[in-house]
Amino acid sequence: YVPLIGLAVAVVWMVGASVEARSETRRTAGWIAVVVCVAFAVLSWRQIGYWDTTQHVFEHALEVTPENPVAHEALGMIARQSGDLDTAIRHYQEAVRIWPRLGDTQGRLGEALTAKDEPAQALPHLQQAITLQPASPDAYVYLGNALRRLTETAQAEQAYRTAIGLQADNVQAHLGLAECLAENNAPDDAAAEALRALTLAAGDQQLRRAAYRLLVRLGRGDAAAQTAPDLASTPDDAQTHRERGDALARANRFDEAVSEYRAALAIEPAVAKTHANLGAALGSLGRYDAAIEEFMAALKLNPDLPDVRRNLDLAKELKRKK
């Protein structure tokens, strides 16, 4: 609207000069000016309503130009960030329908479909994204994620390695590669990649926690704690506590494992597996009453959880013998 400023000034000066030349029209012109200003104020107030958020801007853009791939892509990104996968997918699909050669959007559509657990539907879009943008590391990461969901681990590993070749500090590629290596029973290589991811993800807490949890799961909790002492001392998510408890239990450090499981349950009290693992740790310490209580809590939440009923019977038997 800046280009209209000069025109508006010219019009105002022209009208002002005309009114000055005719004194009998001043009062009428004054009232007309008031009405025009009020009308413009109402229109401005209405227009501002379209600009109060980025989402409203692009929604209004679609009202004006329905076949607008840029607006659809922007609304898809906004929906994806808020976790609304269905809306994100719908907008991405519209964007690539209108303009199929949008490589970034093809990749984002594939990522959203994978997140919705539809990796087979994601693959054509991800392959198209790579065809359009063969130097995009994100497209290869998204492809790796979809292939992992389809248990195509070898192909997923290759996709992550290609992404790293294009962008050596791509945290998601290192983390995805670490997960593939862990699934392929290469724990040392997996731990090395997870450590790289943890080091590189300095500004992203979600990725740092994912790398930290993977290291704990691989039995490299000490290395993880040394690299990220803040996560080791103050984990604030149940999964990290639970996986630390599992690692401690495997190391026969049952007292510490009990503390971690209890911390996990303080955050997420209705997880049957955590109750079952806590019961096993308590049973290993000879605290059979508490173990029985945890096994019963686990069965109440999930009656079909493997081995829990057998462990409950064993704890009751050991309690009687004690």
Secondary structure, 3 states (H helix, E strand, C coil): CCCHHHHHHHHHHHHHHHHHHCHHHHHHHHHHHHHHHHHHHHHHHHHHHHHCCHHHHHHHHHHHCCCCHHHHHHHHHHHHHCCCHHHHHHHHHHHHHHCCCCHHHHHHHHHHHHHCCCHHHHHHHHHHHHHHCCCCHHHHHHHHHHHHHCCCHHHHHHHHHHHHHHCCCCHHHHHHHHHHHHHCCCHHHHHHHHHHHHHHCCCCHHHHHHHHHHHHHCCCHHHHHHHCHHHHHCCCCHHHHHHHHHHHHHCCCHHHHHHHHHHHHHHCCCCHHHHHHHHHHHHHCCCHHHHHHHHHHHHHHCCCCCCHHHHHHHHHHHHHHC
